[in-house]
Amino acid sequence: FKQEGDRLSDEDLYKFLADMRRPSSVLRRLRPVTAQFKIDISPVPENPHYCLSPELLHVQPYPDLRVRPTKEILEFPVREVYIPRTTYRNLLYIYPQNLNFNSRQGSV
């Protein structure tokens, strides 16, 4: 798939998406991987110890590095909030302009 912004119309995008939805022989050969995902959601005390910020920075006090930490969750704001960012947030967004899956075997 190669994206050409000046030549690609909405109809072309819909056609590409419809083609991607059709089951192909490659997808039929793939086997599912069985896995388990466990998550523990429980109430925390008013001032929890051993906290990590959403950026995975230690929130003080953090006296012992061997204790299992509690991670703060970053919430989505209801409306846009205009504040300066004073810490680095490790987020990576990739918008590829060109993809080539011809030599790719198995799952894509």
Backbone as CSV, one residue per row, in Angstrom:
resi,resn,N_x,N_y,N_z,CA_x,CA_y,CA_z,C_x,C_y,C_z
1,PHE,0.854,-1.182,0.000,0.000,0.000,0.000,0.887,1.227,0.000
2,LYS,0.660,2.110,-0.919,1.418,3.359,-0.974,0.434,4.508,-0.931
3,GLN,0.671,5.420,-0.017,-0.232,6.555,0.149,0.225,7.703,-0.731
4,GLU,-0.668,8.151,-1.575,-0.413,9.328,-2.399,-1.536,10.303,-2.103
5,GLY,-1.272,11.254,-1.247,-2.301,12.161,-0.763,-2.994,12.961,-1.841
6,ASP,-2.249,13.378,-2.871,-2.872,14.203,-3.906,-3.707,13.382,-4.890
7,ARG,-3.481,12.068,-5.002,-4.209,11.232,-5.954,-5.247,10.327,-5.297
8,LEU,-5.191,10.154,-4.005,-6.044,9.192,-3.312,-7.346,9.859,-2.894
9,SER,-8.458,9.332,-3.382,-9.758,9.901,-3.021,-10.385,9.078,-1.896
10,ASP,-11.473,9.571,-1.355,-12.179,8.843,-0.304,-12.696,7.505,-0.813
11,GLU,-13.155,7.456,-2.054,-13.656,6.204,-2.626,-12.544,5.161,-2.706
12,ASP,-11.337,5.607,-3.065,-10.203,4.682,-3.112,-9.894,4.129,-1.731
13,LEU,-9.941,4.982,-0.719,-9.697,4.518,0.647,-10.739,3.501,1.076
14,TYR,-12.003,3.751,0.760,-13.058,2.788,1.100,-12.834,1.460,0.388
15,LYS,-12.357,1.515,-0.862,-12.079,0.290,-1.607,-10.939,-0.487,-0.950
16,PHE,-9.866,0.203,-0.542,-8.749,-0.456,0.130,-9.204,-1.094,1.438
17,LEU,-10.020,-0.384,2.206,-10.510,-0.930,3.468,-11.389,-2.152,3.246
18,ALA,-12.233,-2.128,2.225,-13.076,-3.289,1.923,-12.224,-4.477,1.508
19,ASP,-11.166,-4.241,0.737,-10.267,-5.326,0.333,-9.541,-5.918,1.532
20,MET,-9.184,-5.083,2.493,-8.476,-5.574,3.675,-9.382,-6.399,4.575
21,ARG,-10.674,-6.170,4.548,-11.602,-6.917,5.395,-11.837,-8.335,4.891
22,ARG,-11.678,-8.562,3.600,-11.922,-9.888,3.040,-10.899,-10.872,3.589
23,PRO,-11.367,-12.069,3.999,-10.407,-13.067,4.495,-9.540,-13.581,3.350
24,SER,-8.269,-13.593,3.571,-7.344,-14.070,2.550,-6.800,-15.435,2.957
25,SER,-6.111,-16.084,2.042,-5.538,-17.400,2.341,-4.461,-17.287,3.413
26,VAL,-3.775,-16.172,3.466,-2.741,-15.973,4.491,-3.378,-15.940,5.876
27,LEU,-4.498,-15.238,6.012,-5.160,-15.157,7.311,-5.741,-16.494,7.733
28,ARG,-6.170,-17.325,6.775,-6.715,-18.637,7.127,-5.637,-19.566,7.657
29,ARG,-4.398,-19.377,7.248,-3.305,-20.238,7.707,-2.798,-19.870,9.096
30,LEU,-3.106,-18.697,9.576,-2.613,-18.269,10.882,-3.313,-19.027,11.995
31,ARG,-2.552,-19.383,13.011,-3.115,-20.061,14.167,-3.217,-19.075,15.321
32,PRO,-4.309,-19.153,16.081,-4.428,-18.240,17.224,-3.435,-18.609,18.324
33,VAL,-2.986,-17.616,19.037,-2.081,-17.807,20.167,-2.911,-17.668,21.431
34,THR,-2.935,-18.718,22.232,-3.695,-18.648,23.478,-2.876,-17.895,24.515
35,ALA,-3.533,-17.025,25.229,-2.850,-16.211,26.232,-3.828,-15.829,27.323
36,GLN,-3.280,-15.384,28.434,-4.087,-14.882,29.535,-3.623,-13.470,29.857
37,PHE,-4.575,-12.654,30.200,-4.291,-11.279,30.588,-4.929,-11.065,31.944
38,LYS,-4.110,-10.778,32.947,-4.623,-10.560,34.294,-4.348,-9.123,34.702
39,ILE,-5.365,-8.492,35.251,-5.229,-7.118,35.714,-5.898,-7.026,37.078
40,ASP,-5.267,-6.310,37.972,-5.793,-6.153,39.327,-6.204,-4.697,39.508
41,ILE,-7.498,-4.477,39.632,-8.020,-3.133,39.877,-8.628,-3.146,41.264
42,SER,-8.036,-2.374,42.148,-8.514,-2.349,43.528,-8.380,-0.930,44.072
43,PRO,-9.170,-0.609,45.095,-9.051,0.737,45.675,-7.698,0.912,46.362
44,VAL,-7.188,2.107,46.306,-5.902,2.401,46.936,-6.132,3.308,48.136
45,PRO,-5.197,3.317,49.064,-5.338,4.236,50.193,-5.261,5.693,49.737
46,GLU,-5.583,6.584,50.635,-5.612,8.016,50.311,-4.263,8.509,49.788
47,ASN,-3.181,8.109,50.428,-1.831,8.485,50.001,-1.024,7.215,49.763
48,PRO,-1.097,6.636,48.578,-0.362,5.390,48.337,1.141,5.642,48.260
49,HIS,1.895,4.662,48.717,3.357,4.714,48.632,3.800,3.959,47.382
50,TYR,5.011,4.164,46.976,5.612,3.474,45.838,4.812,3.716,44.558
51,CYS,4.574,4.969,44.252,3.795,5.341,43.061,4.715,5.676,41.894
52,LEU,4.219,5.348,40.709,4.855,5.774,39.470,3.881,6.679,38.735
53,SER,4.396,7.740,38.165,3.552,8.653,37.388,3.215,7.992,36.047
54,PRO,2.313,8.561,35.249,2.054,7.994,33.920,3.297,7.967,33.025
55,GLU,4.277,8.811,33.319,5.539,8.817,32.577,6.544,7.845,33.171
56,LEU,6.121,7.043,34.168,6.938,6.049,34.875,8.064,6.683,35.693
57,LEU,7.813,7.867,36.212,8.744,8.518,37.129,8.339,8.197,38.556
58,HIS,9.308,8.082,39.443,9.023,7.798,40.847,8.383,9.011,41.499
59,VAL,7.273,8.798,42.181,6.608,9.853,42.935,7.061,9.698,44.381
60,GLN,7.586,10.764,44.948,8.138,10.709,46.305,7.039,10.677,47.351
61,PRO,7.162,9.957,48.428,8.306,9.149,48.851,8.316,7.786,48.167
62,TYR,9.491,7.344,47.790,9.692,6.038,47.164,10.917,5.416,47.828
63,PRO,10.751,4.919,49.078,11.919,4.507,49.853,12.587,3.210,49.400
64,ASP,11.824,2.251,48.870,12.410,0.950,48.554,12.122,0.599,47.096
65,LEU,13.181,0.348,46.327,13.014,0.058,44.906,12.549,-1.368,44.635
66,ARG,12.598,-2.250,45.645,12.236,-3.647,45.425,10.752,-3.924,45.627
67,VAL,9.986,-2.942,46.070,8.561,-3.127,46.331,7.777,-2.938,45.032
68,ARG,6.700,-3.709,44.891,5.864,-3.607,43.690,5.185,-2.235,43.653
69,PRO,5.362,-1.470,42.565,4.828,-0.102,42.524,3.349,-0.056,42.148
70,THR,2.749,1.093,42.415,1.405,1.421,41.965,1.551,2.461,40.871
71,LYS,0.929,2.198,39.726,1.069,3.116,38.591,-0.156,4.004,38.487
72,GLU,0.081,5.306,38.407,-1.019,6.245,38.189,-1.484,6.141,36.746
73,ILE,-2.776,6.314,36.539,-3.349,6.222,35.199,-3.586,7.622,34.664
74,LEU,-3.241,7.808,33.416,-3.468,9.090,32.759,-4.894,9.112,32.238
75,GLU,-5.669,10.082,32.680,-7.067,10.148,32.259,-7.218,11.055,31.048
76,PHE,-8.252,10.789,30.272,-8.551,11.618,29.118,-9.368,12.808,29.586
77,PRO,-8.936,14.013,29.271,-9.697,15.185,29.722,-11.026,15.296,28.980
78,VAL,-12.037,15.825,29.674,-13.351,16.008,29.074,-13.280,17.085,27.991
79,ARG,-12.531,18.116,28.246,-12.334,19.169,27.263,-10.836,19.439,27.177
80,GLU,-10.446,20.173,26.171,-9.020,20.443,26.002,-8.497,21.311,27.132
81,VAL,-7.357,20.906,27.668,-6.721,21.650,28.746,-5.416,22.215,28.192
82,TYR,-5.249,23.513,28.300,-4.061,24.165,27.775,-3.092,24.440,28.919
83,ILE,-2.166,23.495,29.114,-1.129,23.661,30.130,0.214,23.280,29.501
84,PRO,1.282,23.894,29.947,2.583,23.515,29.399,3.022,22.161,29.939
85,ARG,3.682,21.392,29.114,4.223,20.097,29.527,5.614,20.326,30.106
86,THR,5.810,19.901,31.333,7.108,20.085,31.972,7.870,18.779,32.110
87,THR,7.251,17.665,31.710,7.928,16.369,31.754,7.823,15.710,30.391
88,TYR,8.735,14.793,30.156,8.749,14.053,28.902,7.780,12.886,29.007
89,ARG,6.899,12.746,28.055,5.962,11.622,28.020,6.358,10.736,26.857
90,ASN,6.599,9.464,27.138,7.097,8.538,26.136,5.942,7.981,25.307
91,LEU,5.509,8.738,24.316,4.476,8.307,23.383,5.065,8.354,21.983
92,LEU,4.713,7.374,21.187,5.228,7.323,19.829,4.065,7.098,18.879
93,TYR,3.879,8.013,17.967,2.847,7.894,16.946,3.547,7.748,15.602
94,ILE,3.154,6.744,14.848,3.771,6.491,13.553,2.705,6.627,12.482
95,TYR,2.977,7.449,11.499,2.090,7.638,10.359,2.880,7.275,9.102
96,PRO,2.853,5.997,8.700,3.686,5.594,7.557,3.162,6.166,6.243
97,GLN,4.066,6.533,5.396,3.730,7.013,4.062,3.786,5.882,3.041
98,ASN,4.553,4.817,3.353,4.741,3.746,2.396,4.945,2.439,3.150
99,LEU,4.173,1.394,2.827,4.314,0.079,3.443,4.454,-0.962,2.352
100,ASN,5.350,-1.926,2.564,5.534,-3.001,1.597,5.491,-4.320,2.353
101,PHE,4.429,-5.104,2.139,4.264,-6.389,2.811,4.521,-7.561,1.865
102,ASN,5.146,-7.337,0.728,5.365,-8.411,-0.240,6.262,-9.508,0.300
103,SER,7.323,-9.168,0.995,8.268,-10.174,1.477,7.922,-10.686,2.868
104,ARG,6.833,-10.256,3.424,6.434,-10.637,4.785,5.732,-11.990,4.756
105,GLN,6.204,-12.933,5.560,5.589,-14.251,5.668,4.746,-14.316,6.929
106,GLY,3.626,-15.022,6.902,2.813,-15.210,8.107,1.954,-14.014,8.407
107,SER,1.966,-13.598,9.674,1.076,-12.513,10.103,1.619,-11.165,9.669
108,VAL,0.721,-10.262,9.447,1.091,-8.903,9.043,0.839,-7.980,10.197
